[in-house]
Amino acid sequence: MGLAIVFFLGIFNFAAHKAVLESGHRMLSQIPWFFKPLGGRFSLFVEFAMLLAAMVAVAGGSAGWAWVYVLYSALNGLSAWLIASGRL
């Protein structure tokens, strides 16, 4: 069950991340140089690595990492909403 929750939260995180990248927010011009390859889309690979690590940890029986990923997803969603809606 925890693995499915982390997987679906991963889909949410990718959608939120893509919305931020496509928002054209001025903050995106200040990202570090190591995220600039592929037009700033390299950060999606980092997002994938975090999802993969969380899924491996949860599959290994660590429910605590599922809760950490839930918290990360909540903060990620809030941040994406603030950036994409222009409130930040």
N, C-alpha and C positions, 0 to 999 in steps of 0.2 A: 504494500500500500504506500509506504513512504517513497519507494522508488518511482511510482506513478505520479505522486504529488510533485516530487522534484522535477520529473520530466516535464509535466505540464507548466510548472513555474518557469522552467527553462524556455519553453516556447513563449511565455509571457515576457520574459526578460529580453529575448531576441527581438520581439516586436517593439518593446519599449526602446531598446537600444537603436533599432533602425529608425524609429520615429524621431529620436533625438538627432541622429546623423542627418536625416532629411529635413530637419527643421530650419537649417541655415542659421542657427543661433550664433551670435558673435563670439560666444565663449569657445566655440569649436575652432576658431582661429588660434587659440592659445594652447592647444593640446601639445604635449611633448613630441619631440621629433620622432621617437620610436613608434608612435601611433600613426604617423602620417603616411607610411607606405599604403598602397592600394587605395588612395584617396581617403584615408582616415578609416577605412574599413578593417584595418588590421586589428582594431579593438574588438571586432566580432570574434576573432580567433581567441582572444583573451577570455571573452565571454564563454566561448565553447569550452575552453580549458577549465574554467571554474565549474561549469555544469558537469563536465565529465568527472572532475575530481569529487564533486558532491555525490554524483550517482555511484561512483565506485565505493565511496565511504559508506553510503547508505546500504548498498548491496552487501557490503561487508559486515553489516549489523550495527552500524553506528547511527542511532536515531538522533543523536545530538547534532550531527551535521545536517540532518534534514531540517531541524529547527533553525540552525544558522542560515541555511539557504532560504528558508521562509522569511526570516528577518531581512536578509539581503534583498530578496525580491520585493518586499514591502518598501524598503528604502529606495530601491531602484525605480519602482513604479511611481513613488512620490516625486522623486527627482525628475524623472522623464515627464511627468505631468506638468511640473513647474516650468521646465525648460520649453517643452513643446507648446504650452499654452501662452508663453510669453510673460508669465508671472515672475520670472527670475531674470 
